[in-house]
């Protein structure tokens, strides 16, 4: 059996439209071909017979027996249709090429192929699974990765993925796994200010506002100060909730434009004292009446 065949060594029974040649022109590209090791002499990865001007670009032809004499075979079906103008480029070929043409004319050229005829160059570790014909390249295929030439006729690979320089040999263009970028560093945390006294209670973390407030409302902050309403006239400062920047908002890296979301709370002692005086005043009024 043949993996790929253009032409036949046996002469045709009738005249061909291509005259003395079985095929003229064409391109063979981006193929995985595994030669059957049990096939004997008739199992060939690529056979071109009485072929002319055929391009063979970026294919992977693999034989477990790298010493096999005709992994690729060129032959003629007649003395007139002599195989010629065969152009091989960027191929991985494990096995030998046999010129069986009548004239042994060498009607083929190689440019940039990598060929292994003894099993010491193109190794099984270069591929995902050679026994199953999976010839996608692994990181071990250093002799193939980036070793090819840019060819206008080959813009993608076996998987229809685009090829971009540096070009890999064979049918697969290996795509390196991308890694995520480094995350940005957060801003330095600012130190909290010292707050003023508020009706007998002391607040912390946040700088008192400029409008003469009576104290600072305690804030929770990592870097930055915000503003909040103070008690007893004026605006008091309060540390904002922020991470990595001078901000009063709860957003990461904010600009410090947001005011506090809730009004200041009156301390419990103030509420108790106020309630006491209100109740006492009401009691006195009832006695007078």
SULWOCOR-V429640 format. One record per residue. PSI is psi in whole degrees, 0 to 359 (* if undefined). Layout:
# SULWOCOR-V429640
psi:PSI
psi:PSI
This chain:
# SULWOCOR-V429640
psi:155
psi:137
psi:308
psi:132
psi:130
psi:117
psi:174
psi:135
psi:334
psi:136
psi:148
psi:155
psi:342
psi:167
psi:146
psi:150
psi:336
psi:13
psi:235
psi:350
psi:147
psi:332
psi:142
psi:127
psi:185
psi:167
psi:139
psi:115
psi:153
psi:48
psi:141
psi:124
psi:119
psi:120
psi:132
psi:117
psi:345
psi:4
psi:349
psi:206
psi:342
psi:352
psi:113
psi:139
psi:318
psi:128
psi:126
psi:121
psi:128
psi:49
psi:149
psi:136
psi:52
psi:136
psi:133
psi:100
psi:136
psi:57
psi:158
psi:110
psi:116
psi:129
psi:131
psi:324
psi:98
psi:346
psi:358
psi:135
psi:341
psi:65
psi:320
psi:137
psi:133
psi:132
psi:174
psi:153
psi:350
psi:167
psi:345
psi:315
psi:68
psi:127
psi:129
psi:161
psi:27
psi:126
psi:114
psi:128
psi:144
psi:27
psi:151
psi:119
psi:112
psi:102
psi:175
psi:160
psi:128
psi:127
psi:101
psi:19
psi:156
psi:320
psi:357
psi:48
psi:349
psi:53
psi:26
psi:152
psi:150
psi:136
psi:108
psi:9
psi:156
psi:118
psi:139
psi:117
psi:6
psi:3
psi:16
psi:358
psi:297
psi:106
psi:155
psi:328
psi:349
psi:344
psi:161
psi:311
psi:98
psi:330
psi:334
psi:6
psi:21
psi:96
psi:30
psi:138
psi:146
psi:176
psi:344
psi:346
psi:55
psi:334
psi:349
psi:327
psi:121
psi:14
psi:359
psi:173
psi:151
psi:125
psi:129
psi:333
psi:350
psi:99
psi:348
psi:187
psi:195
psi:324
psi:11
psi:22
psi:141
psi:145
psi:134
psi:145
psi:140
psi:139
psi:139
psi:151
psi:154
psi:188
psi:346
psi:133
psi:109
psi:134
psi:117
psi:143
psi:132
psi:150
psi:148
psi:150
psi:165
psi:138
psi:152
psi:151
psi:142
psi:160
psi:161
psi:140
psi:135
psi:153
psi:138
psi:147
psi:178
psi:124
psi:164
psi:174
psi:141
psi:102
psi:52
psi:351
psi:148
psi:129
psi:164
psi:157
psi:92
psi:143
psi:138
psi:142
psi:168
psi:351
psi:19
psi:39
psi:164
psi:351
psi:175
psi:141
psi:134
psi:138
psi:163
psi:117
psi:149
psi:87
psi:103
psi:154
psi:147
psi:192
psi:143
psi:159
psi:134
psi:180
psi:138
psi:32
psi:127
psi:179
psi:130
psi:151
psi:153
psi:139
psi:138
psi:166
psi:109
psi:155
psi:123
psi:33
psi:164
psi:100
psi:149
psi:356
psi:171
psi:3
psi:150
psi:123
psi:36
psi:179
psi:358
psi:24
psi:348
psi:134
psi:169
psi:146
psi:351
psi:149
psi:164
psi:145
psi:135
psi:130
psi:153
psi:317
psi:322
psi:317
psi:318
psi:316
psi:316
psi:315
psi:322
psi:313
psi:323
psi:315
psi:319
psi:318
psi:319
psi:325
psi:317
psi:320
psi:321
psi:323
psi:320
psi:327
psi:*
